[in-house]
Amino acid sequence: MEKLNCSYISIGFLLGIISSLHCFSMCGPITFFFLKKKEKKNQNQIKIKNQNQNQNQNQIKIKNKN
């Protein structure tokens, strides 16, 4: 009976590992795609903010010269 319980536990453990690897290989690329898309969107927003800040600084400089 002791060997039987141990084999059920080890089979359950191996099935868990196999199903985890399957999930990672199937859903991993989809997750990676969405993370990359979000990262690009954030970078574009940062560029726009920096451009706006530079324009504001240039306007302040022009006003100070006058």
C-alpha positions in Angstrom: 0.0 0.0 0.0 2.9 2.3 0.8 4.4 1.9 -2.7 1.0 2.5 -4.3 0.6 5.9 -2.6 4.1 7.0 -3.5 3.5 6.1 -7.2 0.2 8.1 -7.2 2.0 11.1 -5.8 4.8 10.8 -8.3 2.4 10.4 -11.2 0.4 13.4 -10.0 3.7 15.4 -9.7 4.8 14.5 -13.2 1.4 15.3 -14.7 1.5 18.7 -13.0 5.0 19.5 -14.5 3.9 18.3 -17.9 0.7 20.4 -17.9 2.7 23.4 -16.7 5.2 23.1 -19.5 2.3 22.7 -22.0 0.6 25.9 -20.6 3.8 27.8 -20.8 4.5 26.8 -24.4 1.0 27.5 -25.5 0.3 30.8 -23.6 3.8 32.1 -23.2 4.1 33.6 -26.7 0.7 35.3 -26.4 1.7 36.9 -23.1 5.0 38.0 -24.6 3.3 39.6 -27.5 0.9 41.6 -25.3 3.8 42.7 -23.0 5.9 43.9 -25.9 2.9 45.8 -27.3 2.3 47.5 -24.0 6.0 48.3 -23.6 6.0 50.0 -27.0 2.9 52.0 -26.1 4.6 53.2 -22.9 7.7 54.2 -24.7 5.7 56.2 -27.2 3.9 58.0 -24.4 7.2 58.9 -22.8 8.5 60.3 -26.1 5.5 62.4 -26.4 5.8 63.7 -22.8 9.5 64.6 -23.4 8.7 66.4 -26.7 6.0 68.4 -24.9 8.4 69.3 -22.1 11.0 70.4 -24.6 8.5 72.6 -26.4 7.4 74.2 -23.1 11.0 74.9 -22.2 11.7 76.4 -25.6 8.6 78.7 -25.2 9.8 79.8 -21.8 13.3 80.6 -23.2 11.7 82.7 -26.0 9.5 84.6 -23.5 12.5 85.3 -21.3 14.5 86.7 -24.2 11.7 89.1 -25.0 
